[in-house]
Amino acid sequence: NELQLEILKKEILRKVLTKDALERLGRIKLVNPALASQLELYLVQLYQAGQITEKINDEMLKKILQTLTGKRRE
């Protein structure tokens, strides 16, 4: 059910994100819930595919966000 999925997603996100990255995700959720959902789904998929080998820190999370939003900052 949906509640179990939400709990599982939160557990995975806690496993793969550093404290700073989790805080950033929380702030994104307040400002742009749709983008936060997209980001969470992406991170869960990466985790399930075994592509996350180390905790994702704030800098890495920003890069993932830029990829998802298609914005490039030089």
trRosetta pair geometry for C-beta under 8 A, 3 or more apart (Angstrom, degrees):
i j d omega theta_ij theta_ji phi_ij phi_ji
1 4 5.3 96 58 10 70 103
1 5 7.3 -131 103 -6 37 92
2 5 5.6 -55 -151 35 35 114
2 6 6.4 37 152 -22 67 105
3 6 5.6 -53 -151 34 33 113
3 7 6.4 32 152 -18 66 105
4 7 5.7 -54 -148 36 33 111
4 8 6.2 34 153 -19 66 107
5 8 5.7 -54 -146 38 30 112
5 9 6.2 33 154 -22 65 106
6 9 5.7 -52 -147 34 29 113
6 10 6.5 30 153 -18 63 105
7 10 5.8 -55 -150 36 30 111
7 11 6.5 32 151 -21 64 105
8 11 5.7 -54 -151 34 31 113
8 12 6.4 30 154 -17 65 106
9 12 5.9 -56 -150 37 30 110
9 13 6.3 29 154 -18 65 108
9 40 5.9 47 180 168 122 120
9 44 5.7 -52 -127 -80 81 139
10 13 5.7 -55 -145 38 31 111
10 14 6.3 32 155 -20 65 105
11 14 5.9 -56 -151 35 29 110
11 15 6.6 29 151 -20 63 106
12 15 5.6 -57 -154 34 33 113
12 16 6.2 6 160 -3 69 113
12 43 7.3 152 127 121 109 97
12 44 5.2 80 102 -114 154 82
12 47 5.1 155 -171 85 117 167
12 48 8.0 -23 -134 -49 148 82
13 16 6.3 -68 -138 46 29 95
13 17 5.5 -5 176 6 70 121
13 22 6.8 115 146 -111 102 93
13 25 7.0 -141 -171 109 132 173
13 40 6.3 -38 -79 -134 130 91
13 43 6.3 70 -104 107 80 140
13 44 7.4 -45 -58 -68 80 85
14 17 6.9 -62 -115 48 19 90
14 22 6.9 37 -106 -99 58 139
15 47 7.2 96 84 -137 119 140
16 43 6.0 170 91 177 146 111
16 46 7.7 122 -157 89 159 109
16 47 5.4 -106 -59 -85 144 120
16 52 5.0 -9 -134 159 120 160
16 55 6.3 163 -175 -131 35 57
16 56 5.5 26 151 8 86 103
17 21 3.9 -134 -165 95 99 118
17 22 4.7 132 113 -59 127 78
17 25 6.6 -33 -147 -13 168 137
17 43 7.4 -2 -53 -162 105 153
17 55 6.6 85 -164 -169 8 88
17 56 5.3 -37 -104 65 60 95
17 61 6.9 48 -130 -76 106 129
18 21 4.8 93 50 9 74 103
18 22 7.0 -135 94 -6 38 88
18 55 5.0 97 -59 145 78 125
18 56 6.9 -133 -3 87 81 44
18 57 4.6 18 8 -111 139 63
18 58 6.8 -75 67 -31 119 71
19 22 5.7 -55 -149 35 30 112
19 23 6.5 31 153 -20 64 105
20 23 5.7 -55 -151 34 32 112
20 24 6.5 34 151 -20 65 103
20 57 6.4 26 64 -167 117 74
20 58 4.0 -57 124 -51 119 117
21 24 5.5 -49 -150 34 35 114
21 25 6.5 39 150 -21 65 102
21 55 7.8 -180 23 161 140 92
21 56 5.4 135 -147 108 172 84
21 57 5.7 -166 -44 -170 117 23
21 58 5.0 -152 -73 -77 68 51
21 60 7.3 -22 -97 63 136 90
21 61 4.3 151 -138 -35 104 144
22 25 5.6 -51 -151 34 33 114
22 26 6.5 38 149 -22 64 102
23 26 5.5 -51 -153 32 34 116
23 27 6.6 33 150 -17 65 102
24 27 5.7 -54 -152 35 35 110
24 28 6.4 36 150 -21 67 103
24 58 5.7 128 -27 -131 141 89
24 61 5.7 136 80 107 143 146
24 62 7.6 -85 -175 -63 160 78
25 28 5.6 -51 -147 34 33 113
25 29 6.4 41 151 -27 64 103
25 36 6.3 110 -172 -142 74 98
25 39 6.7 -157 -126 108 97 136
25 40 7.2 97 -161 -73 128 89
25 61 7.1 -99 -56 -162 89 144
26 29 5.6 -51 -152 28 31 117
26 30 7.0 33 150 -20 62 100
27 30 5.7 -51 -157 29 37 112
27 31 6.6 17 154 -5 68 110
28 31 6.0 -69 -148 47 33 100
28 32 5.8 -47 -179 55 73 91
28 35 6.0 -101 173 98 112 108
28 36 4.6 152 112 -82 100 95
28 39 6.8 22 113 20 155 154
28 65 7.5 -141 -103 -113 148 132
29 32 7.7 -81 -112 69 13 49
29 33 5.7 43 -163 -107 60 64
29 36 3.9 92 -88 -120 66 171
30 33 7.9 50 -83 -64 5 78
32 35 4.0 19 125 24 121 117
32 36 6.3 148 95 -20 70 86
33 36 5.5 -56 -146 37 34 115
33 37 6.3 37 156 -22 67 103
34 37 5.8 -52 -152 33 30 112
34 38 6.5 31 150 -18 63 106
35 38 5.5 -53 -149 36 34 114
35 39 6.2 36 152 -20 66 107
35 65 7.7 51 169 -143 119 95
35 68 7.2 123 -157 121 88 130
35 69 7.0 9 -134 -79 125 105
36 39 5.6 -55 -147 37 30 113
36 40 6.3 32 154 -20 65 105
37 40 5.7 -53 -146 36 30 111
37 41 6.3 31 156 -19 64 107
38 41 5.9 -56 -150 36 28 112
38 42 6.4 30 152 -21 63 108
38 68 6.0 140 125 -172 120 134
39 42 5.6 -55 -149 35 30 114
39 43 6.4 27 155 -17 65 107
39 61 7.9 54 -170 -163 130 92
39 64 6.9 103 -141 122 96 115
39 65 6.5 -7 -103 -95 128 78
39 68 6.2 -107 -86 -16 77 174
40 43 5.8 -57 -148 37 30 109
40 44 6.3 29 155 -18 66 107
41 44 5.8 -56 -147 37 29 111
41 45 6.3 30 154 -19 64 107
42 45 5.8 -56 -150 36 28 111
42 46 6.5 30 152 -19 64 105
42 64 7.0 162 114 177 138 119
42 68 6.5 -112 -32 -89 164 126
43 46 5.6 -51 -148 35 32 113
43 47 6.3 34 152 -21 64 106
43 52 7.5 45 -165 -66 74 143
43 56 7.2 -106 -130 17 116 157
43 64 7.6 58 -74 165 90 161
44 47 5.6 -54 -149 36 31 114
44 48 6.2 28 155 -17 66 108
45 48 5.8 -56 -143 39 30 108
45 49 6.2 23 157 -14 65 111
46 49 5.9 -64 -146 42 27 106
46 51 4.5 -89 -165 69 79 111
46 52 5.1 86 130 -43 105 99
47 50 7.8 38 173 -70 31 25
47 51 7.6 -87 -66 49 19 72
47 52 5.0 -23 -94 19 64 131
52 56 6.7 -63 -142 -41 117 103
56 60 4.6 -127 -158 93 79 129
56 61 5.6 104 146 -62 111 83
56 64 7.3 0 -163 -16 140 141
57 60 5.2 94 51 13 65 102
57 61 7.0 -122 105 -8 33 94
58 61 5.6 -57 -148 35 29 114
58 62 6.5 34 153 -23 64 102
59 62 5.7 -52 -154 30 32 112
59 63 6.8 30 150 -17 64 103
60 63 5.7 -53 -154 34 36 112
60 64 6.5 37 148 -19 67 103
61 64 5.6 -51 -149 35 35 113
61 65 6.3 40 150 -23 65 104
62 65 5.5 -53 -151 34 32 116
62 66 6.5 35 151 -22 65 102
63 66 5.6 -50 -150 32 33 112
63 67 6.6 36 150 -20 64 102
64 67 5.6 -54 -154 34 34 114
64 68 6.3 31 151 -18 67 107
65 68 5.7 -57 -146 38 31 110
65 69 6.1 10 162 -3 68 111
66 69 6.2 -64 -138 48 26 96
66 70 7.9 -123 168 49 53 8
66 71 5.3 -97 -146 76 74 78
66 72 6.4 91 175 -97 118 39
66 73 6.5 -107 -119 9 135 92
67 70 7.6 24 177 -72 26 36
